[in-house]
Amino acid sequence: MVLSKMLTFLRRDLSIEMSYRLAFLMRFFGIFFAVASFFFVSKLIGKAANPYLSQYGGDYFAFVLIGIALTGFQGTGLSTFSSAISSEQAQGTLEAMLVMPTRLSTIIFSSSVWNFLFTAFNILIYLAIGTLLFGADLGKANIPAALVVLVLTVFIFSGLGIISASVIMVLKRGDPINWLFGSLSSLLGGAFFPVAVLPSWLQGLSYLFPVFYSLRAMRYAVLNGAAISAISGDVLALALFSAVVLPLSIVAFKRAVGIAKTDGTLGTY
């Protein structure tokens, strides 16, 4: 029953996405230009970044390609739930959805299935273009270890995204969760440059953001071929973040729905 409902959400979202075919195609041209831009930036940087990237193989282009991939999932996790809530409120269908004989957790996660699948497809295109056209070396990748890191990362940012949606449910606009983990993670997580270039006091703050552990573990797994045992510290940190954030997010969303129902603002945006 749960799978059937998830597939219903997936078919709906796929139908909506495919109705805008030009936007669908333009997205892939955007991917090519983004990868090309970082490739030429890596040429500009040259070997100057090698002292900071030696632990990842010394190739800035491969380094930043992994950063693009994981921040893509981060962005989807942080925004997909709040966007879904805002969209349903704007269409006047949120109240009807929430009175269906379906568990709230099923509704929440079903609304994100398409976005995560589409993001995964986009990331595969990023990596394919980076390796096939621009020569990024990902041949050492330890796929099982990378998948473990990816799953934990998606769990964490899904939880943070649900908390973000809870804020939107109550406040309608203004989302400190998305700002905090979206904006600051780009600076402190090491998506586009090594954290080692930051001042020491900022490097310390990086440990508060789960994307730091995700990026470090993913780069070791993909660029160095590291096994789970070699990145066990980062995997443990991600597992602890998941164990805290996911249950908290469901509680927060239920509470937000209750507040919106009490205030009579469930369908307003």
N, C-alpha and C positions, 0 to 999 in steps of 0.2 A: 504493500500500500504506500509506504513512504517513497520507495523508488518510483512508483507510478506517478506520484505527485511531483517529484523532482523532475521527471521527464516532461510533465505537462508544463512546468515553468520553463524548462529548457527549450521546448518547442515554441513556446510563446516568444521568448527572447530572441531565438534564432530567426523567427519570422519577422520580428521588428527590425533586427539588424540587416537582414537581407533585403528589406524593402528600400533601404538607402544604399544602392549599389555603388554609386559614385564615391560616397564617403568610405565605403568598404575598400574600394580599390586605391583611393588616395592614401589610406592609412599605410599601405605597403610601400608606396613610393616614399612616404615619410620615413619609414624604417630604413630604406636604402640610404637616403641622404643623411640620416643620423649616424649610421655606421660609418659611412664614408667620411663624415666630419671628424669623428673620433680617430679614424685611421690616420688622417692627415695631421691631426693634433699630435698623435703619437710620433709621427715623423719629425715634427717640429721639436718635440721634447728630446727625441733621440736617446742617447745613453745617459743623459743628465739625471734621469730618475732611477737608474740602476741601483745606487746604494740603498734606496728605499724599497725597491721591488725585488731584491735578490732572493728573499724568502719565497717569492711567488714565481721565480724563473726569470725576472728582469724585463719582461715584455709588457710595456704599458698598455698596448692595444688589447691584449688578452685580458689584462687586469681590469680594464674599464669595461670590457665586454661583459664580464661576469657581473660587474656593478650595475650595468644597464638591466641585465636580466633580473636580478633580485629586486632592484628598486621598482621594476615593473610590477612584480607580485605585491610589493609593499603598497604601491599606489592603488592597485586594485583592491587589496584587502581593506585599506583605510577608507576608500571612497564608495565602494560598490553598495554597501548596505545603506548608507545615508542617502545616496543617490536614488536607490530603489524606494526608500521611504518618501523622499520628496516627490518623486514621480507619481507614486500611488496617491499621495495627498493631493497633488495637482489635478489628477484625473478623477478624484473623488471615489477611488476604489479601495482605499486603505481600510476603512471601517468594515466594508463587506468582506475583505480578505481575512480580517482578524476575527470575524464571527463564524468563519468556516469551521467544520468539525475536524480541524487539523491542529496538531501541536504547534505551539508558537516557535519552537526550535526548528521544526521542519519548514515552516514558512520562511524563517530567517535564512537558513542555509540554502533552500531551494532557489531563493531569489538571486543567489550569487553564483550558481553553477555555471551559467553561460559566460559570465564575465571572467571567471577563473580559467575556463577552457579556452576562451578567446585570447586571454593574456598568454597562456601557455603556448598557443599556436604562434602568436606574435614573437615570443621569445625564441622559439625554434627558428623562425625566419631570421631574426637577428643573428643567431649563432651560425646559421647556414650561410648567410651573406658574409659574416665575418671570417669564417673559415674557408669557404669555397672561392670567394672573390678577393678577399684581402689577406688571406694567408695566416690568420690567427691559429696558433698551435694549441689545440685542445685534445690532442691524441692520447695524453696520459690520463684522461679523466677516469676516475673511479665512480662509475654510474650508481651503484648501490649506496655508497656513502653520500653522494650528491643528492640522491632522492630522499634520503632520511633528513638531510638538512633542509631540503625544499619543503617537505611535508610539515616539519615543525615550524618553519618560517610562515607557511600559509596559515597554520593554526593560530599562531600568535597574532598576525596582522588581521586575520578574520575576527578574532576576539576584540582587538582594538577598534576594528571597523564597526563592530556591533555596538560597542560603547559609544563610538562617534555617532551612530544612528540614534542611540538613546538620547544623546544631547540634542540632536536635531528634532527628535520627536517632541521634546519639551520646549526648547528655545526657538525652534524653527530656523533660525539663522545664527551664524557664529558658532564655530566648532573648534574649541581649544585642543581637543585630542588630535584631530587631523593636522592642525597647525604644528603642534608640538612634535609629533612623530613623523610628519611629512617634511616639514621645513628643516628642523634641527637634525633629523637623521641624515639628510643629505650632506650636512656639514660634518657631523660627528661620527657618522657610521663608516666613512671611508669608501663611499660608492665610486667616486671619481678621482680620488687621490688617496695615497696611503695616510692613515691616521698619524703615522710617525712624523709627518711634516708639521703637525699642529703644535702649539705651545704645550708644555707638559701639563698645565692645569686643565686644558681642554681635552687632552688625551685621557685624563682621568674620568671626565664626564662621559666619554664614549662608552665606558663599561655599563652605563645605565640604559643603553639603548640596545634592544635585541638584534637590530639589523647589523650591529658591529660584529656580534658572534656569528650571525648568518653569513655575512660576507667573508669573514676570515675563514670559517670552516669550508664554505663553498669553494673558495679559491684554492685552499689546500687540496680539496678533493678533486677538483677539475684540472687545475694547472700542475699540481705535483703528484696526483694519483694517490693521495693519502687515504688510508683505510680508516674505518670508524674508530679503531683504537687510537689512532694518531690525533684525532680531533675530538676525543671523548670529552674533554673539558668544555669545549664549545657546545657540543651536543647536549651535555648535561644542563648547561645554562639555558639553552633553548627549551629543553623539556620542562625545566622549572618555570620559565616564563609561560609556557603553554598551560601548565597545571594551574597557574594562578589566574591568567587572563581569560581563558575560555569560560570557566564556571562563573567568574565575576561578570562577564559580558552578558550572559543569559539572565542573571539576576538583575543587572542594570536595565536591560531591555524590558523585562516584565514590569519592573518598577516604573519605567518611563511610560509604558502603555497605560498602566494604572493611573498615573498622574494626569495623562492626557484625557483619559475617559472621565475622570473626576472633574477636570476643568472644562470639559466639553470642547476640547480643541484638537481632537484626534484627526479630524478631517481638514483642518486649516493648515495653511503653509505661508 
